[in-house]
Amino acid sequence: MLTATDIHKHYDHLEVLKGVDIAIGKGEIVSIVGSSGAGKSTLLHILGTLDKADKGKIMLNGQLIQSLSGNKLAAFRNRHIGFVFQFHHLLPEFTALENVCIPGWIAGFKKKEVVIKATGLLKTLGLASRLENKPQQLSGGEQQRVAVARALINGPSIIMADEPTGNLDSANARELHQLFIDLRNQFDQTFLIVTHNEELAKMSDRILQMKDGKII
């Protein structure tokens, strides 16, 4: 479903990615591990179209990413890729429900239908009583689950998560691990996860080790 071939990336004179190849099938949970500076987050951001490679080819669902730019790339990203970061990036002035709805509204789906879907997702994730709460009224674990619901709202082909448990205590981290497994089992959802958390990595279908800008 997602393939990347010979991905290179430089920042000034620093070569961060040195010819990375990766392939991920639908319904897989794949973790990328490695020491800080190995290139994990850079690779995730390039695969997620948040950054551009200097060289290489990326295909997602048969679409060549390099053929898209500007508004077309942004629309493709919003529709096909969900993101979960270490810091939730929820908009503080909006409720949990509104935060989840925003990508669906941006994509042009009917407002009422997005609200119904977002409400269902939040209920599935155990947040039925928190729909009208703003982020500052939620615990860290609840905020991260809202971020997961937001990532899911457009039915993305893949969710890319960058250190998703890095800001959570061990109990909430375990809950998030199990949530990813449940979403894969229920919806055949695909995940690509960058993590230092060994427990999360071990729950994945595959672990890819990065070192010095390459997958080893």
One Martini backbone bead per residue (centre of mass of N, CA, C, O) as a GRO file, in nm:
protein
  216
    1MET     BB    1   0.057   0.063  -0.021
    2LEU     BB    2   0.351   0.148   0.082
    3THR     BB    3   0.622   0.302  -0.103
    4ALA     BB    4   0.986   0.334  -0.078
    5THR     BB    5   1.265   0.469  -0.282
    6ASP     BB    6   1.561   0.600  -0.232
    7ILE     BB    7   1.582   0.786   0.029
    8HIS     BB    8   1.685   1.129   0.046
    9LYS     BB    9   1.850   1.357   0.300
   10HIS     BB   10   1.933   1.702   0.343
   11TYR     BB   11   2.111   1.930   0.577
   12ASP     BB   12   2.307   2.074   0.420
   13HIS     BB   13   2.584   1.866   0.517
   14LEU     BB   14   2.363   1.671   0.626
   15GLU     BB   15   2.308   1.325   0.615
   16VAL     BB   16   2.009   1.162   0.703
   17LEU     BB   17   1.935   1.011   0.432
   18LYS     BB   18   2.072   0.688   0.262
   19GLY     BB   19   1.865   0.505   0.113
   20VAL     BB   20   1.547   0.434   0.158
   21ASP     BB   21   1.353   0.136   0.208
   22ILE     BB   22   0.986   0.079   0.190
   23ALA     BB   23   0.714  -0.154   0.296
   24ILE     BB   24   0.347  -0.143   0.329
   25GLY     BB   25   0.073  -0.307   0.437
   26LYS     BB   26  -0.237  -0.365   0.483
   27GLY     BB   27  -0.283  -0.380   0.837
   28GLU     BB   28  -0.021  -0.282   0.941
   29ILE     BB   29   0.225  -0.279   1.211
   30VAL     BB   30   0.490  -0.040   1.209
   31SER     BB   31   0.814  -0.005   1.350
   32ILE     BB   32   1.049   0.257   1.429
   33VAL     BB   33   1.384   0.225   1.532
   34GLY     BB   34   1.624   0.418   1.727
   35SER     BB   35   1.832   0.648   1.765
   36SER     BB   36   1.906   0.950   1.797
   37GLY     BB   37   1.957   1.064   1.460
   38ALA     BB   38   1.874   0.825   1.248
   39GLY     BB   39   1.586   0.937   1.084
   40LYS     BB   40   1.289   0.873   1.163
   41SER     BB   41   1.125   1.143   1.149
   42THR     BB   42   1.210   1.224   0.869
   43LEU     BB   43   1.084   0.984   0.727
   44LEU     BB   44   0.793   1.026   0.823
   45HIS     BB   45   0.757   1.313   0.700
   46ILE     BB   46   0.802   1.222   0.408
   47LEU     BB   47   0.580   1.001   0.393
   48GLY     BB   48   0.362   1.235   0.497
   49THR     BB   49   0.431   1.511   0.324
   50LEU     BB   50   0.585   1.732   0.521
   51ASP     BB   51   0.828   1.649   0.342
   52LYS     BB   52   1.113   1.650   0.124
   53ALA     BB   53   1.290   1.480  -0.087
   54ASP     BB   54   1.584   1.472  -0.278
   55LYS     BB   55   1.534   1.157  -0.320
   56GLY     BB   56   1.295   0.956  -0.469
   57LYS     BB   57   1.009   0.726  -0.410
   58ILE     BB   58   0.646   0.763  -0.358
   59MET     BB   59   0.378   0.529  -0.276
   60LEU     BB   60   0.011   0.575  -0.241
   61ASN     BB   61  -0.228   0.400  -0.364
   62GLY     BB   62  -0.082   0.457  -0.660
   63GLN     BB   63   0.040   0.734  -0.572
   64LEU     BB   64   0.251   0.980  -0.676
   65ILE     BB   65   0.371   1.216  -0.472
   66GLN     BB   66   0.558   1.391  -0.670
   67SER     BB   67   0.293   1.482  -0.850
   68LEU     BB   68   0.236   1.663  -0.604
   69SER     BB   69   0.100   1.994  -0.509
   70GLY     BB   70  -0.006   2.189  -0.288
   71ASN     BB   71  -0.339   2.148  -0.271
   72LYS     BB   72  -0.326   1.850  -0.365
   73LEU     BB   73  -0.142   1.750  -0.140
   74ALA     BB   74  -0.312   1.842   0.102
   75ALA     BB   75  -0.565   1.678   0.026
   76PHE     BB   76  -0.432   1.400   0.026
   77ARG     BB   77  -0.334   1.404   0.317
   78ASN     BB   78  -0.611   1.451   0.457
   79ARG     BB   79  -0.741   1.180   0.334
   80HIS     BB   80  -0.485   0.944   0.370
   81ILE     BB   81  -0.351   1.088   0.636
   82GLY     BB   82  -0.270   1.021   0.968
   83PHE     BB   83  -0.190   1.198   1.281
   84VAL     BB   84   0.043   1.125   1.560
   85PHE     BB   85   0.174   1.292   1.832
   86GLN     BB   86   0.325   1.364   2.118
   87PHE     BB   87   0.190   1.627   2.062
   88HIS     BB   88  -0.143   1.685   1.998
   89HIS     BB   89  -0.240   1.955   1.857
   90LEU     BB   90  -0.470   2.091   1.989
   91LEU     BB   91  -0.730   2.316   1.980
   92PRO     BB   92  -0.811   2.514   2.253
   93GLU     BB   93  -1.092   2.657   2.139
   94PHE     BB   94  -1.184   2.360   2.106
   95THR     BB   95  -1.344   2.088   2.114
   96ALA     BB   96  -1.319   1.762   2.082
   97LEU     BB   97  -1.523   1.739   1.852
   98GLU     BB   98  -1.408   1.969   1.674
   99ASN     BB   99  -1.122   1.858   1.638
  100VAL     BB  100  -1.218   1.603   1.483
  101CYS     BB  101  -1.383   1.752   1.248
  102ILE     BB  102  -1.191   1.939   1.082
  103PRO     BB  103  -1.079   1.747   0.854
  104GLY     BB  104  -1.364   1.691   0.735
  105TRP     BB  105  -1.433   1.983   0.661
  106ILE     BB  106  -1.188   2.036   0.479
  107ALA     BB  107  -1.273   1.793   0.278
  108GLY     BB  108  -1.606   1.848   0.236
  109PHE     BB  109  -1.784   1.727   0.426
  110LYS     BB  110  -2.062   1.694   0.582
  111LYS     BB  111  -2.118   1.830   0.878
  112LYS     BB  112  -2.316   1.624   1.008
  113GLU     BB  113  -2.160   1.363   0.933
  114VAL     BB  114  -1.903   1.433   1.089
  115VAL     BB  115  -2.030   1.450   1.369
  116ILE     BB  116  -2.130   1.159   1.381
  117LYS     BB  117  -1.853   1.024   1.344
  118ALA     BB  118  -1.701   1.164   1.577
  119THR     BB  119  -1.883   1.064   1.800
  120GLY     BB  120  -1.832   0.762   1.751
  121LEU     BB  121  -1.526   0.766   1.798
  122LEU     BB  122  -1.526   0.879   2.087
  123LYS     BB  123  -1.692   0.648   2.203
  124THR     BB  124  -1.499   0.416   2.122
  125LEU     BB  125  -1.261   0.579   2.299
  126GLY     BB  126  -1.409   0.668   2.581
  127LEU     BB  127  -1.551   0.991   2.521
  128ALA     BB  128  -1.863   1.053   2.564
  129SER     BB  129  -1.822   1.274   2.819
  130ARG     BB  130  -1.603   1.478   2.631
  131LEU     BB  131  -1.706   1.641   2.379
  132GLU     BB  132  -1.725   1.951   2.529
  133ASN     BB  133  -1.434   1.947   2.588
  134LYS     BB  134  -1.143   2.094   2.637
  135PRO     BB  135  -0.817   2.018   2.642
  136GLN     BB  136  -0.763   2.141   2.940
  137GLN     BB  137  -0.997   1.922   3.052
  138LEU     BB  138  -0.788   1.700   2.981
  139SER     BB  139  -0.608   1.444   2.979
  140GLY     BB  140  -0.345   1.310   2.826
  141GLY     BB  141  -0.492   1.052   2.730
  142GLU     BB  142  -0.742   1.198   2.615
  143GLN     BB  143  -0.595   1.374   2.409
  144GLN     BB  144  -0.476   1.137   2.245
  145ARG     BB  145  -0.753   1.016   2.163
  146VAL     BB  146  -0.845   1.260   2.008
  147ALA     BB  147  -0.611   1.247   1.804
  148VAL     BB  148  -0.694   0.972   1.691
  149ALA     BB  149  -0.975   1.051   1.593
  150ARG     BB  150  -0.872   1.267   1.398
  151ALA     BB  151  -0.702   1.065   1.224
  152LEU     BB  152  -0.978   0.888   1.147
  153ILE     BB  153  -1.212   1.065   1.013
  154ASN     BB  154  -1.115   1.007   0.689
  155GLY     BB  155  -1.021   0.719   0.642
  156PRO     BB  156  -0.728   0.637   0.633
  157SER     BB  157  -0.475   0.447   0.508
  158ILE     BB  158  -0.277   0.595   0.723
  159ILE     BB  159  -0.101   0.599   1.035
  160MET     BB  160   0.118   0.846   1.172
  161ALA     BB  161   0.352   0.797   1.446
  162ASP     BB  162   0.524   1.025   1.676
  163GLU     BB  163   0.576   0.941   1.973
  164PRO     BB  164   0.279   0.877   2.115
  165THR     BB  165   0.401   0.798   2.427
  166GLY     BB  166   0.610   1.029   2.524
  167ASN     BB  167   0.364   1.191   2.713
  168LEU     BB  168   0.309   0.924   2.880
  169ASP     BB  169   0.219   0.714   3.091
  170SER     BB  170   0.219   0.377   3.129
  171ALA     BB  171  -0.090   0.333   3.129
  172ASN     BB  172  -0.156   0.509   2.875
  173ALA     BB  173   0.036   0.364   2.686
  174ARG     BB  174  -0.103   0.087   2.695
  175GLU     BB  175  -0.376   0.186   2.588
  176LEU     BB  176  -0.266   0.283   2.313
  177HIS     BB  177  -0.157   0.019   2.215
  178GLN     BB  178  -0.433  -0.132   2.221
  179LEU     BB  179  -0.579   0.059   2.029
  180PHE     BB  180  -0.419  -0.006   1.776
  181ILE     BB  181  -0.494  -0.304   1.769
  182ASP     BB  182  -0.803  -0.266   1.757
  183LEU     BB  183  -0.809  -0.098   1.492
  184ARG     BB  184  -0.689  -0.315   1.318
  185ASN     BB  185  -0.900  -0.541   1.380
  186GLN     BB  186  -1.164  -0.371   1.300
  187PHE     BB  187  -1.036  -0.178   1.030
  188ASP     BB  188  -0.755  -0.236   0.899
  189GLN     BB  189  -0.544  -0.053   1.019
  190THR     BB  190  -0.270   0.146   0.942
  191PHE     BB  191   0.072   0.157   1.084
  192LEU     BB  192   0.327   0.413   1.151
  193ILE     BB  193   0.594   0.393   1.400
  194VAL     BB  194   0.767   0.610   1.607
  195THR     BB  195   0.991   0.465   1.863
  196HIS     BB  196   1.120   0.403   2.211
  197ASN     BB  197   0.904   0.189   2.276
  198GLU     BB  198   0.935  -0.142   2.328
  199GLU     BB  199   0.644  -0.236   2.377
  200LEU     BB  200   0.523  -0.121   2.119
  201ALA     BB  201   0.710  -0.257   1.917
  202LYS     BB  202   0.638  -0.560   2.004
  203MET     BB  203   0.326  -0.519   1.896
  204SER     BB  204   0.420  -0.536   1.628
  205ASP     BB  205   0.470  -0.688   1.323
  206ARG     BB  206   0.712  -0.481   1.273
  207ILE     BB  207   1.069  -0.407   1.291
  208LEU     BB  208   1.258  -0.112   1.224
  209GLN     BB  209   1.600  -0.041   1.193
  210MET     BB  210   1.781   0.256   1.263
  211LYS     BB  211   2.103   0.374   1.109
  212ASP     BB  212   2.252   0.625   0.976
  213GLY     BB  213   2.004   0.660   0.752
  214LYS     BB  214   1.924   0.348   0.783
  215ILE     BB  215   1.796   0.034   0.718
  216ILE     BB  216   1.902  -0.272   0.904
   0.00000   0.00000   0.00000
